[in-house]
Amino acid sequence: MRIPGGGRGPGQHRRGLSPAPAVGRGRPDLRLGAGRRNVRPGATLADRVVARHTVQTSIAEYTLILNGLGEVGWRGVGDALRDAVAELRAIDLTYSPARPASLVSRLRRAEISADAYPPLADIVARCAAMRAATDGWFDAWAVPGGFDPGGLLVGWAVERAAARLRAAGIEDYAVISGADLTVRGHAPHGGPWRIAVHHPTANDRPPMLLEMTSGAVGTSGVAGRRDHVVDPHTGEPADRLIAATVTGPDLAVADAYATALFAAGRAGLDWFPTKDGYRALFATAR
């Protein structure tokens, strides 16, 4: 199995990998950070159809912004939005550790095997790959109560919803959950998505403004899912960092790296940048 984000030392761009986000200027389309609310993108080009929708599940709250060309039309955008939302709700019902009847909960109780359901096998395989890639600092089996893929499940759900959008012909979109997001293509104003990443504690510090046309930002800590992060070597809550933020091509992998970095502390910075494009933006110590 290929290990996502594997490798040490300087990152090398390879064909097909997302480039590092550019540092941008101007009004942000989206904001990430503790207590920050996402903002609506600015002016919309005349040939664009833009839709925005928020859906709440037991796993997380998701906001989808679809930016379709006029030829797609409102019907096409609406159909794509409904399909992506249905995917997020289905993932919640089927894989949420908070639901006793979900496949993840049944796997924890040893009622089923992972290979009986291909998507569940994919989740388990991703967790195993990230455990290897992070020297055990991301470990879905070290969570109290048994196997819990929560450190990458939201990112996995976002990426599957994004795949539904692409399958429906939507190539310009943003899917956000808390301080995590994935984007593709262009914002409604026609340029790259401008994302303001705020420091987790220094509210007076100007945010880092990224410009992205492809890729993801994953956060663990104050602005992410801090209550769910434990030190896999001790079983105690992780307390080395306040927050960790990672960028890269795939949100599930970026989320898992952010969770591992949060647990490991500054020692986890040895993983970045990886050969397949993951970088640490913030690793804020206490």
N, C-alpha and C positions, 0 to 999 in steps of 0.2 A: 504493500500500500504506500502511495506517495504521502508524505507528511506535509500538510499545509503549512507554509511559512517556515519549513525546515531550513537548517543551515545557519552558519555563523559568519560574521565578518561583513564587509561592505556589500551593500545590495547592488546587484547588477540588473539593469533593465533588459528584459528579454522580450522578443516579439510576442504580442498578445497580452502583455501585462499592463496594468494601469500605471501611468506615470505618477510621480509624486505630485500631490496637490500644489498648485501655484499659490503663492501668497498674493492676495488681491487687494483691491481698494474699492471704495464706493459703498453704496447702501447694501446691506446683506439681504438676501432672500430668505434665509433661515438662520435661526440662532440655536446654539447648543450650550448647555451649562445649567448649573443648579439654579432652580427658580426662574429660568428663562422660558419664555413662551415663543413658540415659532411664530414668525411674522409672515404675512402674505407677501408673495413676490410683487414687485413694482409693476410698472406699465407693461401691458400685453401687446404684442405685435398684432396687427390687424388680421393676419391669416392664422391666428392661433385660437384654439378652443381650450379653455382652462377649467378644470374641475378640482375641487378640494373636498375631502371627506375624512372624518375621524370615526374610528370604530374602537370600542372597548371590549376586551376579552379578559378572561381570568389570568392570562399571562401578562398582558401589557395593553397600553393604549397605542394605537397606530394612527398616523395621519398620512394620507396619500394625496399628492398633488400631481395631477396629470396635465400635461401640456401637449395637446394634440394639434397637428396641422389641420387647417380648415377642411381638407378633403376627407379627414376621418369623420368629422361632424360630431354633433352632440350625442347622436345615437351610438356611434362607435366608442366615444369616450365613456359614455354611461355604461355600455355593455362591458367594457374592459374594467371599469371601476367595480361593478357588481361582481365580476369574476374574481378579482383580486381580494375583495372583502370576503367573499365566500370561502376562498382559500385560507385566509387568516382565521375565520371562525371554525373551519373544519380542523385546522391544526390545533386550535385551542381545545376543541372537543376530543380530539383523538390522542393528543400527545401531552397535554398540560399535566405536570406533576401535581397540580392542585386539585385535579379531578380524580376521585377514587376509581372511576371506571375507565380511565384512559389507558392506552397501551403502555405508556411509561409507568403508570402506577401498577398495572398488572405485571409488568416485567420486574418491578421492584419486589413484588410479592412472589416471584418465581412461578407465576401462573402460565406464562408464555415464554417462548424463546424469541430473541430479537430477529432471527433469520426467517421467522414466519411471516413478517410484514416488511417488504423492501424499504419503505420510508423509515421505519423504526430501525432497521439494520443500518441505514445511512446515518442516522443520528448517533447510534452507538459507535459506528466506525469513525465518525468525525471526532467524537469524544476521545476515543482511543488514540487517534492520530495526534490530537492536540496534547494529550498527556505525554506522549513521546516527544513532541516538539518543544515542550516547555520544561523538560526535566522533572515532570511530575507536579509542577505547580498548578496546572489546570488538571484536576482529577475529579471527574463526575462520580466516581465510586467512593470518594473520601468524604462525601457530604453526609451529615447526620440523617439517618433514615434510609440510606441506600442510594442507588443510582439516581442522580438528578442532573439532567443536561441543561439546567437553567442558565448556565454561563454562556451557552451559545444558541439556545432554543429560539430566543427572540430574533437574533440575526438570521437563523435558519428560516424562520417564518417570513421575515422580510424579504429574503432573497427568493423564496418560492413565490411570494406574491408578486415580486418584480418580474419573475419569469413569466407569470400569467399576463402581465401587462405587455411584455414584449411579444408574446404569442398572439396578442390581440392587435398588434400593430402600433403600440404606443412606445416610442423610442425616447421620449423626453419626459422624465418623471423624477419625483423624490418620494421616498417612503421613510417616514420618521417614527421612531419610538423612543420617547424620553430624550436621552442624550446620545442616541444611536441613529444612524441614517445610512441609506444608500441612495445614490443619485446616478442619473444617466442622461446624456444628451444636454439639452439647453433649457434654461429657465424661460418663463414666458416673455421676458424682454429680449430674448434672442441670443444672449451671451451665456457663458458658463454659470452654473449655480454658484452663488456667493454665500458662503457659510461662515458665520461668526462663531468661533469656538471660544467661549468665555472661560477665564481661569476659575477653578472651582471655589476659591476662597477670597481672592483679591478682587473685590468688586470694582475697585477704582482703576484696575489695570485695563487698558484697551484690549479688546478681544483679538485673537488671531483670526484674520479673515482669509479663508481658503477659496480658491476658484477651482471647481471640479466639473468635468464632463463625464466622469466615470469613476466609481469607487465608493468606499464606505468609511464611516467614522464610528468606532465603537468605544464606549466609555464604561468604566467600572469604578464605583466609589460614591462620593457625595452626589454626583449628578447621574449616577447609574443605579445599579442594584446592590448597594453596599451591604445590606442586611443578609444577602445570600452568599457572601464571599467568606470562606473559611480557609485557614491555613491547612492544606491537605496533610501536612506532616504532623500536626498537633491536634487537629479537629477543633481548634479554637478560632473565634472570629479573627480575621486578618486585620492588623492595625499598623502596618508599616507605612502605608501611604494614606493620603486623603482621597486621592483619585488618580486614575490612570486612563489615558486616552490614546488610542491606536488607530491609524489609518491604513487602508489597504484595499485590494480588489474585492474581497468578499466579506460581508458583515459578520457572518457566523464565525469566521476565522479571526477577524479583528476583535470581536467580542471576547472570544476565548483567550486571545493574547492579552487583552486588557484585564480580564479576570486573573490570569496568571501573574501579570505584572503587579497588580494590586496585592496579590497574596505574597509574592516574592520580595517586593520592595525594589530598591535600586539594583540589587543583584540581577533582577530580571532584565535590565537594560542590555545585558550581554546578548540578548536574542536579536537586537535591532541594529540596523535594518536587515531584513531577511532577503534571501535571494529572489523570492517571489513577491516582493513589493510591500511588505508591512513595515511601518515606522511608528515609533512612539512620539506623540506630540507633547503629552504631559505625563510626568510621574512625580506628583507633588507629595513631598514628605510631610509628616506631622511636625 
